[in-house]
């Protein structure tokens, strides 16, 4: 049974990004102090990239041995490598190009090499194979159990690139799928599935803004994952919802903690 989510509310998006960056540094340092190589799943979007920028500029950045972190992605826009709209490109510009990572530990999703949308299915299968090759027996699944998977969400409740009522939301076996005909551009993407997301040790859902408030409330008060896909995410040991005040504004009063 999935653990009950922890809900944390911060006053503004900037405060949220800074606070999550501090939480993440602490988590990474603790894992490395225990002799672990942390496995971190990255996300795109405004708050996801703002978090990485906070990590880059924060004074605690150098407490982390960035060369001893494995980087994965929860989803990707199927565009050519280096395209400005790819989550990988934005993550590199925000953080990865500014810290001493080990390139062999950066596991980006596939890019469009000129095949167009038809190549996304092969790229998704290739990423699933890569994840399977990185899995160890203690992961208890067909992919590494990510220590922290960062996720955002859209105003209609999508997360990663799993949109409401889409084929991806019904997937129960594969870890990675191609997503065609997305309702927001670009129309072709690659995404972890909900079962893959739930294989993570911890899942941190970050979102801001009043347009997200209704979906946040529905996800945290029992909505089904078909209509609100983010309602179907959880971590094995911890699920964190990290919100700003506006995104939390429609939650029932008994679910809203004091604003941090």
C-alpha positions as CSV (number, residue, x, y, z in Angstrom):
1,X,0.0,0.0,0.0
2,X,1.4,3.4,-1.0
3,X,2.3,5.7,1.9
4,X,0.1,8.8,2.5
5,X,1.6,11.8,0.7
6,X,3.4,14.5,2.6
7,X,2.1,18.0,1.6
8,X,4.3,21.0,2.0
9,X,3.1,24.5,1.0
10,X,5.4,27.5,0.4
11,X,4.4,31.1,-0.1
12,X,5.7,31.7,-3.7
13,X,7.2,29.7,-6.6
14,X,10.6,31.2,-5.9
15,X,10.5,30.2,-2.3
16,X,9.3,26.7,-3.3
17,X,12.1,26.2,-5.8
18,X,14.8,27.3,-3.2
19,X,13.3,25.1,-0.5
20,X,13.1,22.0,-2.7
21,X,16.7,22.6,-3.8
22,X,17.7,22.6,-0.2
23,X,15.7,19.4,0.5
24,X,17.3,17.7,-2.5
25,X,20.8,18.7,-1.6
26,X,20.3,17.2,1.9
27,X,18.9,14.0,0.4
28,X,21.8,13.6,-2.1
29,X,24.4,14.3,0.6
30,X,22.8,11.8,3.0
31,X,22.8,9.1,0.3
32,X,26.4,9.7,-0.6
33,X,27.5,9.7,3.0
34,X,25.9,6.3,3.3
35,X,28.1,5.1,0.4
36,X,25.3,5.2,-2.2
37,X,25.4,6.6,-5.8
38,X,22.0,8.5,-5.9
39,X,19.7,7.9,-8.8
40,X,17.8,11.1,-9.6
41,X,15.0,11.4,-12.1
42,X,14.7,14.9,-13.6
43,X,11.7,16.8,-14.9
44,X,11.2,19.8,-17.2
45,X,8.7,22.6,-17.0
46,X,9.1,26.0,-15.3
47,X,9.4,24.8,-11.7
48,X,11.6,21.8,-12.6
49,X,14.1,24.0,-14.4
50,X,13.9,26.7,-11.7
51,X,14.8,24.0,-9.1
52,X,17.9,23.1,-11.1
53,X,18.9,26.7,-11.4
54,X,18.6,27.0,-7.6
55,X,20.8,24.0,-7.3
56,X,23.4,25.6,-9.5
57,X,23.5,29.0,-7.7
58,X,23.0,27.8,-4.2
59,X,25.8,27.9,-1.6
60,X,25.3,24.2,-0.8
61,X,26.0,23.1,-4.4
62,X,29.5,22.0,-3.6
63,X,28.4,19.7,-0.7
64,X,27.2,17.3,-3.4
65,X,29.6,15.1,-5.4
66,X,27.9,15.5,-8.7
67,X,30.1,12.9,-10.4
68,X,28.5,10.3,-8.2
69,X,24.9,10.8,-9.3
70,X,23.1,8.9,-12.0
71,X,20.6,11.2,-13.9
72,X,17.5,9.9,-15.6
73,X,14.4,11.6,-17.0
74,X,10.7,11.1,-16.3
75,X,9.8,12.2,-19.8
76,X,11.1,14.0,-22.9
77,X,9.9,15.9,-25.8
78,X,10.8,13.9,-29.0
79,X,12.8,16.6,-30.7
80,X,16.4,16.7,-32.1
81,X,19.2,16.5,-29.6
82,X,20.1,20.0,-28.4
83,X,16.7,21.4,-29.3
84,X,15.9,24.3,-26.9
85,X,12.6,22.7,-25.9
86,X,14.0,19.3,-24.9
87,X,14.0,18.7,-21.1
88,X,17.6,17.4,-21.4
89,X,18.8,20.6,-23.1
90,X,17.2,22.8,-20.4
91,X,18.6,20.6,-17.6
92,X,22.1,20.9,-19.1
93,X,21.8,24.7,-19.4
94,X,20.3,25.1,-15.9
95,X,22.7,22.7,-14.0
96,X,24.4,19.8,-15.6
97,X,26.8,21.9,-17.8
98,X,27.9,23.8,-14.7
99,X,28.8,21.0,-12.3
100,X,31.3,18.1,-12.5
101,X,29.0,15.3,-13.6
102,X,30.2,12.0,-15.0
103,X,28.9,11.9,-18.6
104,X,28.6,8.1,-18.4
105,X,26.0,8.6,-15.6
106,X,23.7,10.8,-17.6
107,X,20.9,8.7,-19.1
108,X,19.0,10.9,-21.5
109,X,16.0,9.7,-23.4
110,X,16.2,9.3,-27.2
111,X,16.0,12.2,-29.6
112,X,14.5,12.6,-33.1
113,X,17.2,11.8,-35.6
114,X,15.1,12.7,-38.6
115,X,12.6,9.8,-38.4
116,X,9.9,12.1,-37.0
117,X,7.1,10.7,-34.8
118,X,7.6,7.2,-36.1
119,X,10.9,7.0,-34.3
120,X,9.5,7.7,-30.9
121,X,8.3,4.1,-30.3
122,X,11.8,2.7,-31.0
123,X,13.3,5.4,-28.7
124,X,10.9,4.5,-25.9
125,X,11.8,0.8,-26.3
126,X,15.5,1.7,-26.3
127,X,15.1,3.7,-23.0
128,X,13.2,0.8,-21.4
129,X,16.0,-1.5,-22.4
130,X,18.5,0.9,-20.9
131,X,16.6,1.0,-17.7
132,X,16.4,-2.8,-17.5
133,X,20.2,-2.9,-18.0
134,X,20.7,-0.6,-15.0
135,X,18.4,-2.5,-12.7
136,X,19.9,-4.6,-9.8
137,X,18.2,-7.4,-7.9
138,X,17.5,-5.2,-5.0
139,X,15.5,-2.9,-7.2
140,X,12.7,-5.5,-7.4
141,X,11.6,-4.4,-10.9
142,X,12.6,-3.9,-14.5
143,X,14.3,-0.6,-13.9
144,X,16.4,1.1,-11.2
145,X,14.4,2.2,-8.2
146,X,15.1,6.0,-8.5
147,X,16.0,7.5,-5.1
148,X,14.1,10.6,-6.0
149,X,11.9,11.2,-9.1
150,X,11.0,14.8,-9.6
151,X,7.7,15.4,-11.4
152,X,5.6,18.4,-12.4
153,X,2.0,18.5,-13.4
154,X,-0.3,20.3,-15.8
155,X,-3.5,22.2,-15.1
156,X,-5.5,19.2,-16.4
157,X,-3.7,16.8,-14.1
158,X,-1.1,15.3,-16.5
159,X,2.3,14.4,-15.2
160,X,5.5,13.4,-17.0
161,X,3.8,13.0,-20.5
162,X,0.8,11.0,-19.3
163,X,-2.3,12.9,-20.2
164,X,-5.9,12.3,-19.1
165,X,-7.7,9.5,-20.9
166,X,-4.6,8.8,-23.1
167,X,-3.4,5.3,-24.0
168,X,-0.3,5.9,-21.7
169,X,-2.5,6.2,-18.6
170,X,-3.8,2.7,-19.1
171,X,-0.3,1.1,-19.5
172,X,0.4,-1.6,-16.9
173,X,3.3,-3.5,-18.3
174,X,5.9,-1.3,-20.1
175,X,8.1,1.1,-18.2
176,X,8.5,3.6,-21.1
177,X,6.1,4.5,-23.9
178,X,5.9,6.8,-26.8
179,X,3.1,9.3,-26.5
180,X,1.5,10.6,-29.7
181,X,-1.0,13.3,-30.3
182,X,-0.3,15.2,-27.0
183,X,-2.8,18.0,-26.5
184,X,0.0,20.5,-26.0
185,X,3.1,20.9,-28.2
186,X,5.2,19.1,-29.1
187,X,2.7,16.4,-30.0
188,X,5.2,13.5,-29.7
189,X,7.0,12.6,-26.5
190,X,8.5,9.7,-24.5
191,X,7.4,9.1,-20.9
192,X,7.8,6.8,-18.0
193,X,4.5,5.0,-17.3
194,X,2.7,5.1,-13.9
195,X,4.0,1.6,-12.9
196,X,7.6,2.8,-13.6
197,X,7.0,6.0,-11.6
198,X,5.7,4.0,-8.7
199,X,8.9,1.9,-8.8
200,X,10.8,5.0,-7.4
201,X,11.8,5.1,-3.8
202,X,10.5,8.7,-3.4
203,X,8.4,10.8,-5.8
204,X,8.3,14.5,-5.4
205,X,5.5,16.3,-7.2
206,X,6.2,20.0,-7.6
207,X,3.6,22.5,-8.9
208,X,2.7,26.2,-8.6
209,X,-0.1,28.5,-9.6
210,X,-3.8,28.9,-9.2
211,X,-4.5,27.2,-12.6
212,X,-3.2,23.9,-11.1
213,X,-5.3,24.2,-7.9
214,X,-8.3,22.2,-9.0
215,X,-6.2,19.3,-10.3
216,X,-4.2,19.3,-7.1
217,X,-7.3,19.1,-5.0
218,X,-8.8,16.3,-7.1
219,X,-5.6,14.3,-7.1
220,X,-5.3,14.5,-3.3
221,X,-8.9,13.8,-2.5
222,X,-9.5,10.6,-4.4
223,X,-9.7,11.3,-8.1
224,X,-9.0,8.4,-10.5
225,X,-5.7,8.4,-12.4
226,X,-7.5,8.0,-15.8
227,X,-9.0,11.4,-15.5
228,X,-6.2,13.0,-13.3
229,X,-3.0,11.0,-14.1
230,X,-1.0,12.7,-11.3
231,X,-3.4,11.0,-8.8
232,X,-1.7,7.7,-9.8
233,X,1.8,8.6,-8.8
234,X,3.5,7.5,-5.6
235,X,6.8,6.5,-4.2
236,X,7.6,3.2,-2.5
237,X,8.5,4.9,0.8
238,X,7.5,8.6,0.3
239,X,5.4,10.8,-1.9
240,X,5.9,14.5,-1.5
241,X,3.6,17.2,-2.9
242,X,5.5,20.5,-2.9
243,X,3.2,23.3,-3.7
244,X,3.0,27.1,-3.6
245,X,0.1,28.8,-1.8
246,X,-1.8,29.3,-5.0
247,X,-1.6,25.7,-6.1
248,X,-2.8,24.6,-2.7
249,X,-5.7,27.1,-2.6
250,X,-8.5,24.6,-3.4
251,X,-7.4,21.8,-1.0
252,X,-9.7,21.0,1.9
253,X,-8.7,22.9,5.0
254,X,-7.7,19.8,6.9
255,X,-5.1,18.9,4.2
256,X,-3.3,22.2,4.2
257,X,-0.3,22.4,6.5
258,X,1.1,25.6,7.8
259,X,2.8,27.6,5.0
260,X,6.5,27.1,5.2
